[in-house]
Amino acid sequence: MFKEKLSDYGFFKGKLSDLLPKEGILPYELSTPLFSDYTVKDRFIFVSSGKSIAYTSQGPLDFSDSTIIVKNFSYINVQGQKIIIETRLLVKDPADHNWKVMNYLWNVEQTDAIKHIRGAKLAITLVDNKGNRHRTNYMVPNTNDCKRCHNSSSQLMPIGPKARNLNFVHSGDSVNQLAHWTARELLKNMPDLKYVAQLPIWADKTKFSLEDRSRAYLDINCAHCHTKGGDAFNTGLFLNYEEDTPARLGVDKAPVSVGGGAGGLNYDIIPGDSAHSILLYRMNSTEPGTAMPELARSIIHKEGGFDSTMDR
């Protein structure tokens, strides 16, 4: 089912590392993306000829069989060069209509990526968007790691491409992504955009409140596990944007199964007291068993707002 090399799929034209999509390959962005150690992500969707995507108001869009979601992870090195580390594929298998996952690890020459199942640890020095240097061990997940985050009621599912996360005009364009796909007849059953939910943009302080931005950040970074049917369902902490019950959001809620990861603190969130809230403590840790999210992060994301500024 999965090809040996990324180049075998023919997604891109010209020099492979330029990631220039061929006709029929849809680039896309998310209004609030997952933080993964300041990596740069280039996202694409391949829809088979003659097939389309169906709008859904909840959860990921309804992708047709043989759809391939392509996500490339890169970092900016100290010379200012963009270095691609890995490419992850989510493929909807027409044989059983289920999603399957595979990773491709890029070679040093940046000429191709090879199928890689078992994961890897790569020592890198990256530069964030403020010019700060970070030395870290980038963890390429194995396929079972991918299944943990993409688990929804024991089914592998996409996380990011939901209508609410795509309902905006992405950089370099002048048309709403969903409207653009509808005009190209690739997205079906779309209502008027005014009836489509929109996840707040976590970094946009001019349009969205601190609460809305924080909830959006938690939704995209945490709720794939902390939701009904997710990998952390048994914790009783639910961080999806639609959740409106304070206790389920962690307010004055004692942890269920965190163990030593709570740092001796008593409640997930204490309103007005972030310094004594487990949520903040875990997001400001890089220690295994304490750090949250457990995967895809080895650096604390201060810009995400999860520091003392959360009380302001």
Beta strands, then each sheet from edge to edge (+ up, - down):
strand 1: 12-13
strand 2: 20-21
strand 3: 25-28
strand 4: 40-46
strand 5: 53-54
strand 6: 62-63
strand 7: 68-76
strand 8: 82-92
strand 9: 99-106
strand 10: 113-116
strand 11: 120-127
strand 12: 133-140
strand 13: 151-152
strand 14: 155-156
strand 15: 187-188
sheet 1: 1+ 2-
sheet 2: 3+ 4- 7+ 8- 9+ 10-
sheet 3: 6+ 5- 15-
sheet 4: 11+ 12-
sheet 5: 13+ 14-
end
